[in-house]
Amino acid sequence: MNTLPPQASLPSFPGEDEAYAALNLIGQPVWIFDIDHRRVHWANAGALQVWDAPSLAALRGRDMGSDMSESVARRLAQYQSDFVSHGAVFHEQWTLYPGGNPVSLNVSFSGHPLADGRMAMLCEGRMAGSDSPESLRSVEALLHTAVMITLYAADGTPLYRNPAAREAVRSPTETLQDRVADAPLFASLSKRLQAEGIATLTLPVHTARGARWHELSARACRDAATGADALLVSEADVTLLKESEAQASYLASHDSLTGLPNRSNVRQHFALAVRDLQSSGGQAALVVIDLDHFKNVNDTLGHAVGDELLIEVSKRLRAAVRRGDLVSRFGGDEFLLLVASHDIEAEVGRIHQRIKQTVSEPIAIGGTSVRVTATLGVSLFPRDGTDFETLLRSADLAMYSAKEGGRDALAFYEASMSHALRARTELESDLRQALEQRAFEVHYQPRVSVATHRIVGAEALVRWRHPTRGMIPPVEFIPLCESSGLIRELGRQVFDQVTHQVARWAEQGHALVVSVNMSSREFSDDSVPQQLAMALDAARCDPALLQIEITESMLLGSDERPLETLRAIAAIGMSIALDDFGTGYSNLAYLRRFPIQTLKIDRSFIQGLSENRALADLIVELCRLMNLTAVAEGVETDEQLQWVTERGIAQYQGYLFARPLPPREFEDLLQRNAA
């Protein structure tokens, strides 16, 4: 203990020494401890000897709190509270350390109010005798351990609590039954004790800190003081462990991004729902929901925006269904509903309308307004199957069918969809083989000068001549390449063919600018400029004769990567064309910000002049003001060409002049056109 000079000690109250004089006649050590100030307030001669103090003033000057352990401090605070609340008296064996030397005493502690109203502690000691070191150490361990140890009588009345147990109870008289918060678990504990005499359970308990989880071990014994039957109980607080287990269980059954139930959670709910439906004769539906063109959001605006979009969509889906319906996320942009009803098709129809209305509302994320739609595929229990995997597979097929029908739609599963899946699987296998064999062809549709009617360029369009099915249109295999991840390899092969072809034409004296379409997945690859440059070098092709076509959606958002990619492509020497302009966001800011030289006016404006004339005129005027080369797509009639000519549009392409042609036929057309 630290010793302070006498003048630093706490003052005694007037008349105290006279009031305590009788205690000096007692041979046993007696002292009064000021719990609040962590000092001895008064001590008789026997206590001064125990504390190895030359005088009361010297003992009062010692700061007992300077090296007091946290467990002892908590125990003294608990004593003080028990003295005030119900006049408790404690009998314990303590080891004191005056001058660093251990002194073991049997001490009785009771409350003693000081003159200023604070509650102090009266300590009456008796020498503990010649206990063995093991006995002394066991007593110290019992007093200082964080494990809560209580001895109960056979009726559950507490006989003894160590300091940790006293600190944890709500009341000193609290019984074991009052302490356990779960009545069935207490009954289970009692039953096992009666049968085996020992039991260990993890259960909820009432404590001074509120509800907690404790691992409770109990064993039948006898009270050493009376020999009566008793129960020794030890408790360890495992609340943090239980909370961690609960969190792990939650994470295992819920999506970390949206908080929605995940796939395994839905499986469990489905099993429970089936039991209820079989007994009630009800119906259920599994509804697969896929967000249309979500990949474009990720590729153009970044994954952080994509995540925010998924979180908002999940909230809207929850709001669109009934309280008892289950909404889950299956990963990516795919969600799943589990719906039960006695008129299931009508209920699914109502849910679809609510989803169609809420999900498609614009979502503001980071200063950008994003809008998505949802495509739904539905399978019904028990009509389409009775097990989860079968119904999920059927709902997935229905969803793909709805997408092929135009997206933003709903489709119920039909048996014919399974045949379509097999055909799709076979087609994907053939696609992979065709890529391995480099079996894809590139056809070229001429871009024609409106003023001279001469071919000034072309658009490269990939074609697939299947060995048994003949020519397969791009609308069938391009989406499959996108969904299967094959689009990048296809894009590399197409660009490689085009660079070699353009180089050959240039050697023949035909310096044509040929444009190549780039998908959003290719465009999102940071290495694409390097890959393009390598292909140009390998073919010895002039970069100025190549043009990259991209769509408006690929430029959305505040992400700088699209701008950096386009600048890198332009630095190689290639030009940039914006394809299908007017069908998407049509933001003037994009045209000013990005290095775009050519604007391709979508065929819908050319072929639907009567409906879109005002907007088409505006696009043409925009090209003129920004000095962009305008190319009209899809020109198929003389009337359409007349409109293009009147507007001063520089170039056009379409079936009126020529369809996309294989290289040899394109060269023949080129020769005739030049003559």
C-alpha positions as CSV (number, residue, x, y, z in Angstrom):
1,M,0.0,0.0,0.0
2,N,1.1,3.6,-0.6
3,T,1.6,5.7,2.5
4,L,0.7,9.4,2.5
5,P,1.9,11.9,5.1
6,P,-0.6,12.3,8.0
7,Q,-1.6,15.7,6.9
8,A,-2.9,14.2,3.6
9,S,-5.3,11.7,5.4
10,L,-9.0,12.3,5.6
11,P,-10.1,14.2,8.7
12,S,-12.0,12.3,11.5
13,F,-15.3,13.6,12.7
14,P,-15.5,15.3,16.2
15,G,-16.1,12.9,19.0
16,E,-15.3,9.8,16.9
17,D,-12.3,8.7,18.9
18,E,-14.4,8.8,22.1
19,A,-17.2,6.9,20.4
20,Y,-14.8,4.2,19.2
21,A,-12.8,4.0,22.4
22,A,-14.6,0.9,23.6
23,L,-13.5,-1.0,20.5
24,N,-9.9,-0.6,21.8
25,L,-10.7,-2.9,24.6
26,I,-11.4,-5.7,22.2
27,G,-8.4,-7.9,21.6
28,Q,-9.4,-8.9,18.0
29,P,-8.6,-6.5,15.2
30,V,-11.5,-4.1,14.4
31,W,-11.4,-1.3,11.8
32,I,-13.8,0.9,9.9
33,F,-13.2,1.1,6.1
34,D,-14.3,4.2,4.1
35,I,-15.4,2.5,0.9
36,D,-15.9,5.7,-1.1
37,H,-12.4,7.0,-0.4
38,R,-10.6,3.7,-0.2
39,R,-9.0,4.4,3.2
40,V,-9.2,3.1,6.7
41,H,-11.3,5.5,8.7
42,W,-10.6,4.2,12.2
43,A,-8.8,1.1,13.7
44,N,-8.2,-0.3,17.1
45,A,-4.8,-1.4,18.4
46,G,-5.3,-5.0,17.1
47,A,-6.0,-3.7,13.6
48,L,-3.0,-1.4,13.7
49,Q,-0.9,-4.5,14.5
50,V,-2.5,-6.5,11.6
51,W,-1.9,-3.6,9.2
52,D,1.6,-3.1,10.5
53,A,0.9,0.6,11.1
54,P,2.8,2.6,13.7
55,S,-0.2,4.8,14.4
56,L,-3.8,5.5,13.4
57,A,-2.8,8.6,11.6
58,A,-0.2,6.7,9.6
59,L,-2.8,4.0,8.7
60,R,-5.4,6.7,7.7
61,G,-2.8,8.2,5.4
62,R,-2.5,5.0,3.3
63,D,-4.3,5.1,-0.1
64,M,-5.7,1.6,-0.2
65,G,-7.2,2.2,-3.7
66,S,-3.9,2.7,-5.5
67,D,-3.2,-1.0,-5.9
68,M,-6.7,-2.3,-5.4
69,S,-7.8,-4.8,-8.1
70,E,-10.9,-4.2,-10.1
71,S,-12.6,-7.3,-8.7
72,V,-12.1,-6.1,-5.1
73,A,-13.3,-2.6,-5.9
74,R,-16.5,-4.1,-7.5
75,R,-17.0,-6.4,-4.5
76,L,-16.7,-3.5,-2.0
77,A,-19.2,-1.5,-4.0
78,Q,-21.6,-4.5,-3.9
79,Y,-21.1,-4.8,-0.1
80,Q,-21.9,-1.1,0.3
81,S,-25.1,-1.5,-1.7
82,D,-26.2,-4.6,0.3
83,F,-25.5,-2.8,3.6
84,V,-27.8,0.1,2.5
85,S,-30.5,-2.0,1.0
86,H,-31.0,-4.7,3.6
87,G,-28.3,-4.5,6.3
88,A,-26.4,-7.4,5.1
89,V,-23.6,-9.1,7.1
90,F,-20.9,-11.1,5.4
91,H,-18.4,-13.6,6.8
92,E,-15.4,-14.3,4.6
93,Q,-11.8,-15.3,4.8
94,W,-9.6,-12.5,3.4
95,T,-5.9,-12.2,2.8
96,L,-4.4,-8.7,3.5
97,Y,-1.0,-7.6,2.3
98,P,0.5,-5.0,4.7
99,G,4.0,-4.2,3.5
100,G,3.6,-6.9,0.9
101,N,3.3,-9.7,3.5
102,P,0.2,-11.9,3.4
103,V,-2.0,-12.0,6.5
104,S,-5.1,-14.3,6.5
105,L,-8.1,-13.3,8.5
106,N,-11.7,-14.5,9.0
107,V,-13.5,-11.2,8.7
108,S,-17.1,-10.2,9.4
109,F,-18.2,-7.2,7.4
110,S,-21.2,-5.1,8.3
111,G,-22.5,-1.6,7.4
112,H,-21.5,1.4,9.5
113,P,-22.9,4.9,8.7
114,L,-20.4,7.7,9.1
115,A,-21.3,11.0,10.6
116,D,-21.7,12.6,7.2
117,G,-24.3,10.0,6.2
118,R,-22.1,7.8,3.9
119,M,-22.1,4.1,4.4
120,A,-18.7,2.6,5.5
121,M,-17.8,-0.9,6.4
122,L,-17.1,-2.3,10.0
123,C,-14.5,-5.1,9.7
124,E,-14.1,-7.5,12.6
125,G,-11.2,-9.9,12.1
126,R,-10.0,-13.1,13.6
127,M,-6.8,-14.8,12.7
128,A,-7.4,-17.6,10.3
129,G,-5.0,-20.1,11.9
130,S,-2.5,-22.3,10.2
131,D,-4.5,-23.1,7.0
132,S,-2.6,-24.9,4.3
133,P,-1.4,-22.8,1.3
134,E,-3.9,-24.7,-0.9
135,S,-6.8,-23.7,1.4
136,L,-5.7,-20.1,1.4
137,R,-5.4,-20.0,-2.4
138,S,-8.7,-21.7,-2.9
139,V,-10.4,-19.1,-0.8
140,E,-8.7,-16.3,-2.7
141,A,-9.7,-17.8,-6.0
142,L,-13.3,-18.2,-4.9
143,L,-13.4,-14.5,-3.9
144,H,-11.7,-13.2,-7.1
145,T,-13.1,-15.4,-9.8
146,A,-15.5,-14.1,-12.4
147,V,-17.4,-17.4,-12.2
148,M,-20.6,-17.0,-10.2
149,I,-20.9,-19.7,-7.5
150,T,-23.9,-20.1,-5.3
151,L,-24.9,-22.7,-2.7
152,Y,-28.7,-23.2,-2.6
153,A,-30.8,-25.0,0.0
154,A,-33.0,-27.9,-1.3
155,D,-35.9,-25.5,-1.7
156,G,-33.8,-23.0,-3.8
157,T,-33.1,-20.5,-1.1
158,P,-29.6,-19.1,-1.4
159,L,-27.2,-20.1,1.4
160,Y,-24.0,-18.5,0.0
161,R,-22.9,-16.5,-3.0
162,N,-19.4,-15.6,-3.9
163,P,-18.8,-11.9,-4.8
164,A,-19.3,-12.5,-8.6
165,A,-22.7,-14.2,-7.9
166,R,-23.8,-11.5,-5.5
167,E,-23.0,-8.8,-8.1
168,A,-25.1,-10.6,-10.7
169,V,-28.4,-11.1,-8.8
170,R,-31.3,-8.7,-8.7
171,S,-32.0,-9.5,-5.0
172,P,-30.0,-11.2,-2.3
173,T,-32.9,-13.5,-1.6
174,E,-33.5,-14.5,-5.2
175,T,-34.1,-18.2,-5.6
176,L,-32.8,-20.4,-8.4
177,Q,-36.2,-20.7,-9.9
178,D,-36.6,-16.9,-9.9
179,R,-33.2,-16.6,-11.6
180,V,-33.9,-18.8,-14.5
181,A,-35.9,-16.9,-17.2
182,D,-37.2,-19.9,-19.0
183,A,-39.7,-22.1,-17.1
184,P,-39.5,-25.2,-19.4
185,L,-35.7,-25.1,-19.2
186,F,-35.8,-24.8,-15.4
187,A,-38.1,-27.9,-15.3
188,S,-35.6,-29.7,-17.5
189,L,-32.8,-28.7,-15.2
190,S,-34.7,-29.9,-12.1
191,K,-35.6,-33.2,-13.8
192,R,-32.0,-34.0,-14.8
193,L,-30.8,-33.1,-11.3
194,Q,-33.3,-35.5,-9.7
195,A,-32.4,-38.3,-12.2
196,E,-28.6,-37.8,-12.3
197,G,-27.6,-35.4,-9.5
198,I,-25.7,-33.2,-12.0
199,A,-26.7,-31.1,-15.0
200,T,-25.3,-28.4,-17.3
201,L,-27.4,-26.2,-19.5
202,T,-27.1,-22.9,-21.4
203,L,-30.1,-20.9,-20.6
204,P,-31.5,-17.3,-20.2
205,V,-31.3,-15.9,-16.7
206,H,-32.4,-12.7,-15.0
207,T,-29.5,-10.6,-13.7
208,A,-28.9,-7.1,-12.3
209,R,-27.7,-6.2,-15.8
210,G,-30.9,-7.5,-17.4
211,A,-31.5,-10.7,-19.4
212,R,-28.3,-12.6,-20.1
213,W,-27.3,-16.1,-21.3
214,H,-25.4,-18.2,-18.7
215,E,-23.9,-21.7,-18.9
216,L,-25.2,-23.1,-15.6
217,S,-23.7,-26.2,-14.0
218,A,-25.5,-27.6,-11.0
219,R,-24.8,-30.6,-8.8
220,A,-26.4,-32.1,-5.7
221,C,-24.3,-31.8,-2.5
222,R,-24.6,-31.2,1.3
223,D,-24.4,-27.9,3.2
224,A,-21.1,-28.1,5.1
225,A,-22.6,-26.1,7.9
226,T,-25.7,-28.2,8.6
227,G,-25.3,-31.4,6.6
228,A,-28.7,-30.7,4.8
229,D,-29.2,-31.4,1.2
230,A,-28.0,-28.5,-1.0
231,L,-27.3,-27.6,-4.6
232,L,-24.0,-26.1,-5.7
233,V,-24.4,-24.0,-8.9
234,S,-21.7,-22.3,-11.0
235,E,-22.5,-19.9,-13.8
236,A,-20.5,-18.3,-16.6
237,D,-21.8,-15.5,-18.7
238,V,-21.9,-16.7,-22.4
239,T,-24.0,-13.9,-23.7
240,L,-21.4,-12.7,-26.2
241,L,-21.0,-16.2,-27.5
242,K,-24.7,-16.7,-27.9
243,E,-25.0,-13.3,-29.7
244,S,-22.1,-14.4,-32.0
245,E,-23.8,-17.7,-32.7
246,A,-27.1,-15.8,-33.4
247,Q,-25.3,-13.4,-35.7
248,A,-23.6,-16.3,-37.5
249,S,-26.9,-18.1,-37.9
250,Y,-28.5,-14.9,-39.2
251,L,-25.7,-14.4,-41.7
252,A,-25.9,-18.0,-42.8
253,S,-29.6,-17.5,-43.6
254,H,-29.7,-13.9,-44.8
255,D,-28.1,-11.9,-47.6
256,S,-25.4,-9.6,-46.2
257,L,-26.2,-6.7,-48.6
258,T,-30.0,-6.4,-48.4
259,G,-30.8,-8.3,-45.2
260,L,-33.3,-10.4,-47.1
261,P,-33.5,-14.2,-46.5
262,N,-31.2,-16.2,-48.8
263,R,-31.5,-19.4,-50.7
264,S,-31.1,-21.8,-47.8
265,N,-33.7,-19.8,-45.8
266,V,-36.2,-20.1,-48.5
267,R,-35.7,-23.8,-48.7
268,Q,-36.5,-24.1,-45.0
269,H,-39.6,-21.9,-45.3
270,F,-40.7,-23.9,-48.3
271,A,-40.5,-27.2,-46.4
272,L,-42.7,-25.7,-43.6
273,A,-45.1,-24.2,-46.1
274,V,-45.6,-27.4,-48.0
275,R,-46.7,-29.2,-44.8
276,D,-49.3,-26.5,-44.1
277,L,-50.5,-26.5,-47.8
278,Q,-50.8,-30.3,-47.9
279,S,-53.0,-30.2,-44.8
280,S,-55.1,-27.3,-46.0
281,G,-55.2,-28.0,-49.7
282,G,-53.8,-24.6,-50.6
283,Q,-51.6,-23.5,-53.4
284,A,-48.2,-21.7,-53.6
285,A,-46.0,-20.1,-56.1
286,L,-42.3,-19.6,-56.5
287,V,-41.6,-16.4,-58.3
288,V,-38.1,-15.7,-59.7
289,I,-37.5,-12.0,-60.2
290,D,-34.6,-10.8,-62.4
291,L,-33.8,-7.1,-62.9
292,D,-33.6,-6.2,-66.6
293,H,-30.3,-4.8,-67.8
294,F,-28.9,-4.6,-64.3
295,K,-25.5,-5.6,-65.6
296,N,-25.4,-2.3,-67.6
297,V,-25.8,-0.4,-64.3
298,N,-22.8,-2.3,-62.8
299,D,-20.7,-1.9,-65.9
300,T,-21.4,1.8,-66.4
301,L,-22.1,3.3,-63.0
302,G,-20.0,0.9,-60.9
303,H,-20.7,-1.8,-58.3
304,A,-21.3,0.6,-55.5
305,V,-24.2,2.1,-57.3
306,G,-25.4,-1.4,-58.3
307,D,-25.4,-2.3,-54.6
308,E,-27.4,0.8,-53.6
309,L,-29.9,-0.1,-56.4
310,L,-30.3,-3.7,-55.1
311,I,-30.9,-2.4,-51.5
312,E,-33.6,0.0,-52.7
313,V,-35.2,-2.6,-54.9
314,S,-35.3,-5.1,-52.0
315,K,-37.2,-2.5,-49.9
316,R,-39.7,-2.0,-52.8
317,L,-40.2,-5.7,-53.2
318,R,-41.0,-6.1,-49.5
319,A,-43.5,-3.2,-49.8
320,A,-45.2,-4.9,-52.8
321,V,-46.1,-8.2,-51.1
322,R,-48.3,-9.2,-48.3
323,R,-47.0,-9.6,-44.7
324,G,-46.9,-13.5,-44.9
325,D,-45.1,-13.6,-48.3
326,L,-41.4,-14.3,-48.2
327,V,-39.0,-12.1,-50.3
328,S,-35.4,-13.4,-50.6
329,R,-32.3,-12.5,-52.6
330,F,-30.7,-15.4,-54.5
331,G,-27.6,-13.4,-55.5
332,G,-26.7,-11.0,-58.2
333,D,-29.8,-9.2,-59.4
334,E,-32.1,-12.2,-58.8
335,F,-34.8,-12.3,-56.1
336,L,-37.3,-15.0,-55.2
337,L,-40.8,-14.8,-53.7
338,L,-42.7,-17.5,-51.9
339,V,-46.4,-16.8,-52.0
340,A,-49.3,-18.9,-50.8
341,S,-53.0,-18.5,-51.6
342,H,-56.2,-20.4,-52.4
343,D,-56.3,-18.4,-55.7
344,I,-52.6,-18.4,-56.4
345,E,-52.7,-17.2,-60.1
346,A,-54.8,-14.2,-59.2
347,E,-52.6,-13.3,-56.2
348,V,-49.4,-13.5,-58.3
349,G,-51.1,-11.3,-60.9
350,R,-51.8,-8.7,-58.2
351,I,-48.3,-8.9,-56.9
352,H,-46.8,-8.5,-60.4
353,Q,-48.8,-5.3,-60.9
354,R,-47.5,-3.8,-57.6
355,I,-44.0,-4.8,-58.4
356,K,-44.2,-3.4,-62.0
357,Q,-45.4,-0.1,-60.6
358,T,-43.0,0.3,-57.6
359,V,-39.7,-1.2,-59.0
360,S,-39.8,0.8,-62.2
361,E,-40.0,4.1,-60.4
362,P,-36.7,6.1,-60.9
363,I,-34.2,5.6,-58.1
364,A,-31.9,8.6,-57.2
365,I,-28.4,7.3,-56.3
366,G,-25.4,9.6,-55.9
367,G,-26.9,12.3,-58.1
368,T,-27.9,9.9,-60.8
369,S,-31.4,8.8,-61.6
370,V,-31.5,5.1,-62.3
371,R,-34.5,3.2,-63.6
372,V,-34.8,-0.6,-63.9
373,T,-37.6,-3.0,-64.7
374,A,-38.2,-6.5,-63.5
375,T,-39.0,-9.8,-65.3
376,L,-40.9,-12.5,-63.4
377,G,-41.1,-16.2,-63.9
378,V,-43.6,-18.3,-61.9
379,S,-44.0,-22.0,-61.1
380,L,-47.0,-23.3,-59.1
381,F,-47.3,-25.8,-56.3
382,P,-48.5,-28.5,-56.7
383,R,-49.2,-28.1,-60.5
384,D,-45.6,-27.7,-61.6
385,G,-43.9,-29.8,-58.9
386,T,-43.9,-30.6,-55.2
387,D,-40.2,-30.2,-54.4
388,F,-38.2,-26.9,-54.1
389,E,-35.6,-27.6,-56.8
390,T,-38.1,-28.6,-59.4
391,L,-40.2,-25.6,-58.8
392,L,-37.2,-23.3,-58.8
393,R,-35.9,-24.7,-62.1
394,S,-39.4,-24.2,-63.6
395,A,-39.7,-20.7,-62.4
396,D,-36.3,-19.9,-63.8
397,L,-37.3,-21.2,-67.2
398,A,-40.5,-19.1,-67.1
399,M,-38.4,-16.0,-66.3
400,Y,-36.1,-16.6,-69.2
401,S,-39.1,-17.1,-71.4
402,A,-40.5,-13.8,-70.3
403,K,-37.2,-12.1,-71.0
404,E,-37.1,-13.5,-74.5
405,G,-40.6,-12.1,-74.9
406,G,-39.5,-8.5,-74.3
407,R,-38.6,-8.2,-70.6
408,D,-40.6,-6.2,-68.0
409,A,-43.1,-9.1,-68.1
410,L,-44.4,-12.1,-66.2
411,A,-44.6,-15.7,-67.5
412,F,-46.0,-18.9,-65.9
413,Y,-44.1,-22.1,-66.4
414,E,-45.2,-24.3,-69.3
415,A,-43.9,-27.8,-70.2
416,S,-42.6,-26.5,-73.6
417,M,-40.1,-24.3,-71.7
418,S,-38.1,-27.3,-70.8
419,H,-37.6,-28.1,-74.4
420,A,-36.4,-24.5,-74.9
421,L,-33.9,-24.9,-72.1
422,R,-32.5,-28.0,-73.7
423,A,-32.2,-26.1,-77.0
424,R,-30.5,-23.2,-75.2
425,T,-28.0,-25.5,-73.5
426,E,-27.2,-27.2,-76.8
427,L,-26.8,-23.8,-78.5
428,E,-24.4,-22.6,-75.8
429,S,-22.3,-25.8,-76.2
430,D,-22.2,-25.2,-80.0
431,L,-21.2,-21.6,-79.3
432,R,-18.2,-22.6,-77.3
433,Q,-17.2,-25.0,-80.0
434,A,-17.6,-22.4,-82.7
435,L,-15.3,-20.0,-80.7
436,E,-12.7,-22.7,-80.3
437,Q,-12.8,-23.3,-84.0
438,R,-13.0,-19.6,-84.8
439,A,-16.0,-20.3,-86.9
440,F,-17.7,-16.9,-86.8
441,E,-17.9,-14.7,-89.9
442,V,-18.0,-11.0,-90.2
443,H,-20.3,-9.3,-92.7
444,Y,-20.1,-5.7,-93.6
445,Q,-23.0,-3.3,-94.2
446,P,-21.9,-0.3,-96.3
447,R,-22.1,3.3,-95.0
448,V,-22.9,5.5,-97.9
449,S,-22.3,9.2,-98.5
450,V,-25.6,10.9,-99.0
451,A,-24.0,13.5,-101.3
452,T,-22.0,11.2,-103.6
453,H,-23.7,7.8,-103.1
454,R,-20.3,6.3,-102.7
455,I,-19.3,3.8,-100.1
456,V,-17.2,5.6,-97.5
457,G,-17.3,3.0,-94.7
458,A,-19.0,0.0,-93.3
459,E,-20.3,-1.5,-90.1
460,A,-18.9,-4.9,-89.1
461,L,-21.6,-7.3,-88.0
462,V,-20.9,-10.8,-86.7
463,R,-22.6,-13.9,-88.3
464,W,-22.7,-17.5,-87.3
465,R,-23.1,-20.2,-89.9
466,H,-24.1,-23.3,-87.9
467,P,-22.9,-26.6,-89.4
468,T,-26.5,-28.1,-89.2
469,R,-28.8,-25.2,-88.6
470,G,-27.4,-22.8,-91.2
471,M,-27.1,-19.1,-90.6
472,I,-28.2,-18.2,-87.0
473,P,-29.3,-14.6,-86.5
474,P,-27.4,-12.5,-84.0
475,V,-30.6,-11.9,-82.0
476,E,-30.4,-15.6,-81.0
477,F,-26.7,-16.0,-80.1
478,I,-25.5,-12.5,-79.0
479,P,-27.7,-12.5,-75.8
480,L,-26.5,-16.0,-75.0
481,C,-22.9,-14.9,-75.4
482,E,-23.7,-12.0,-73.0
483,S,-25.3,-14.3,-70.3
484,S,-22.7,-17.0,-70.6
485,G,-19.7,-14.7,-70.4
486,L,-18.5,-15.6,-74.0
487,I,-19.0,-12.1,-75.4
488,R,-15.4,-10.9,-74.7
489,E,-13.9,-13.8,-76.6
490,L,-16.3,-13.3,-79.5
491,G,-15.5,-9.5,-79.5
492,R,-11.8,-10.3,-79.7
493,Q,-12.2,-12.7,-82.6
494,V,-14.4,-10.2,-84.5
495,F,-12.0,-7.3,-84.0
496,D,-9.1,-9.5,-85.1
497,Q,-10.9,-10.4,-88.4
498,V,-11.9,-6.8,-89.0
499,T,-8.4,-5.4,-88.6
500,H,-6.9,-7.9,-91.1
501,Q,-9.8,-7.2,-93.5
502,V,-9.5,-3.4,-93.3
503,A,-5.7,-3.7,-93.8
504,R,-6.2,-5.8,-97.0
505,W,-8.7,-3.3,-98.4
506,A,-6.3,-0.4,-97.6
507,E,-3.6,-2.2,-99.6
508,Q,-6.1,-2.5,-102.5
509,G,-6.7,1.2,-102.4
510,H,-10.0,1.2,-100.5
511,A,-9.4,3.3,-97.3
512,L,-12.7,2.7,-95.6
513,V,-13.6,3.5,-92.0
514,V,-15.1,0.4,-90.5
515,S,-17.0,0.5,-87.2
516,V,-17.1,-2.4,-84.7
517,N,-19.7,-2.8,-82.0
518,M,-18.4,-3.2,-78.4
519,S,-20.5,-4.7,-75.7
520,S,-20.8,-3.1,-72.2
521,R,-18.9,-6.1,-70.7
522,E,-16.0,-5.6,-73.1
523,F,-16.0,-1.9,-72.5
524,S,-15.8,-2.4,-68.7
525,D,-12.5,-4.3,-69.1
526,D,-9.7,-1.9,-68.2
527,S,-7.3,-3.7,-70.5
528,V,-9.5,-3.3,-73.7
529,P,-7.4,-0.3,-75.1
530,Q,-4.3,-2.4,-74.8
531,Q,-5.9,-5.4,-76.5
532,L,-7.2,-3.2,-79.4
533,A,-3.7,-1.7,-79.9
534,M,-2.1,-5.2,-80.0
535,A,-4.7,-6.4,-82.6
536,L,-4.0,-3.4,-84.8
537,D,-0.3,-3.9,-84.6
538,A,-0.6,-7.6,-85.4
539,A,-2.7,-6.8,-88.5
540,R,-0.6,-3.8,-89.5
541,C,-3.8,-1.9,-89.7
542,D,-4.1,1.9,-89.7
543,P,-6.0,2.8,-86.4
544,A,-7.7,5.8,-88.3
545,L,-9.6,3.2,-90.4
546,L,-11.3,1.7,-87.3
547,Q,-14.2,3.1,-85.3
548,I,-15.6,1.7,-82.1
549,E,-19.4,1.8,-81.6
550,I,-20.8,2.1,-78.1
551,T,-24.3,2.8,-76.7
552,E,-25.4,5.6,-74.5
553,S,-26.0,3.4,-71.5
554,M,-22.3,2.6,-71.3
555,L,-21.5,6.2,-70.5
556,L,-23.9,6.7,-67.6
557,G,-22.9,7.9,-64.2
558,S,-20.1,9.8,-62.5
559,D,-17.5,7.0,-62.8
560,E,-14.4,8.3,-64.7
561,R,-13.5,4.9,-66.2
562,P,-15.6,5.2,-69.4
563,L,-14.0,8.6,-70.1
564,E,-10.6,7.2,-69.4
565,T,-11.2,4.2,-71.7
566,L,-12.5,6.3,-74.5
567,R,-9.6,8.7,-74.3
568,A,-7.2,5.7,-74.4
569,I,-8.9,4.4,-77.5
570,A,-8.8,7.8,-79.1
571,A,-5.1,8.1,-78.2
572,I,-4.5,4.9,-80.2
573,G,-5.9,6.8,-83.3
574,M,-9.4,5.2,-83.5
575,S,-12.6,7.2,-83.6
576,I,-15.7,6.7,-81.5
577,A,-19.3,6.4,-82.7
578,L,-22.4,6.6,-80.5
579,D,-24.9,4.0,-81.6
580,D,-28.7,4.0,-81.5
581,F,-28.8,7.6,-80.3
582,G,-32.1,8.9,-79.2
583,T,-33.4,5.6,-77.8
584,G,-31.9,5.9,-74.3
585,Y,-30.9,8.9,-72.1
586,S,-29.9,11.2,-75.0
587,N,-28.0,13.5,-72.6
588,L,-26.2,16.4,-74.3
589,A,-23.6,16.5,-71.5
590,Y,-22.3,13.1,-72.6
591,L,-21.7,14.3,-76.2
592,R,-19.7,17.3,-74.9
593,R,-17.7,15.4,-72.3
594,F,-16.7,12.3,-74.3
595,P,-14.4,12.2,-77.5
596,I,-17.3,11.2,-79.9
597,Q,-17.0,12.0,-83.6
598,T,-20.0,10.1,-85.1
599,L,-23.6,10.0,-84.0
600,K,-25.7,7.1,-85.4
601,I,-29.4,8.0,-85.5
602,D,-31.5,4.9,-84.5
603,R,-33.6,3.2,-87.2
604,S,-36.7,3.9,-85.1
605,F,-36.5,7.6,-86.0
606,I,-35.8,6.9,-89.6
607,Q,-38.5,4.3,-90.1
608,G,-41.1,6.1,-87.9
609,L,-40.8,9.6,-89.3
610,S,-44.4,10.5,-88.9
611,E,-44.4,9.8,-85.1
612,N,-40.8,11.0,-84.3
613,R,-40.3,13.8,-86.8
614,A,-39.8,16.6,-84.2
615,L,-37.3,14.6,-82.2
616,A,-35.4,13.3,-85.2
617,D,-35.1,16.9,-86.5
618,L,-33.7,17.9,-83.1
619,I,-31.1,15.1,-83.2
620,V,-30.0,16.2,-86.7
621,E,-29.7,19.8,-85.6
622,L,-27.6,18.7,-82.5
623,C,-25.1,17.0,-84.8
624,R,-24.8,20.1,-86.9
625,L,-24.2,22.3,-83.9
626,M,-21.6,20.0,-82.3
627,N,-19.9,19.2,-85.6
628,L,-20.6,15.5,-85.4
629,T,-20.9,13.2,-88.4
630,A,-24.5,12.0,-88.5
631,V,-25.2,8.5,-89.9
632,A,-28.8,7.4,-90.5
633,E,-29.4,3.7,-89.7
634,G,-32.1,1.5,-91.2
635,V,-32.9,3.4,-94.4
636,E,-35.1,1.1,-96.4
637,T,-37.2,3.3,-98.7
638,D,-36.7,6.2,-101.1
639,E,-39.0,8.3,-98.9
640,Q,-36.7,7.8,-95.9
641,L,-33.6,8.6,-98.0
642,Q,-35.3,11.7,-99.2
643,W,-35.9,12.8,-95.6
644,V,-32.2,12.1,-94.8
645,T,-31.1,14.1,-97.8
646,E,-33.3,17.1,-97.0
647,R,-31.9,17.2,-93.4
648,G,-28.3,17.3,-94.6
649,I,-27.3,14.1,-92.9
650,A,-23.8,13.0,-94.1
651,Q,-24.1,9.2,-94.3
652,Y,-26.7,6.5,-94.2
653,Q,-26.8,2.7,-94.1
654,G,-29.7,0.3,-94.6
655,Y,-31.3,-2.3,-96.9
656,L,-32.2,0.3,-99.5
657,F,-28.5,0.3,-100.5
658,A,-27.3,-3.1,-99.3
659,R,-27.7,-5.8,-96.7
660,P,-24.7,-6.8,-94.6
661,L,-22.5,-8.8,-97.0
662,P,-19.7,-11.3,-96.7
663,P,-16.2,-9.8,-97.5
664,R,-16.1,-11.1,-101.1
665,E,-19.6,-9.8,-102.0
666,F,-18.8,-6.5,-100.2
667,E,-15.6,-6.2,-102.3
668,D,-17.6,-6.8,-105.5
669,L,-20.1,-4.1,-104.5
670,L,-17.2,-1.8,-103.7
671,Q,-15.8,-2.3,-107.2
672,R,-19.1,-1.6,-108.9
673,N,-19.7,1.4,-106.7
674,A,-16.3,2.9,-107.5
675,A,-16.8,2.4,-111.3
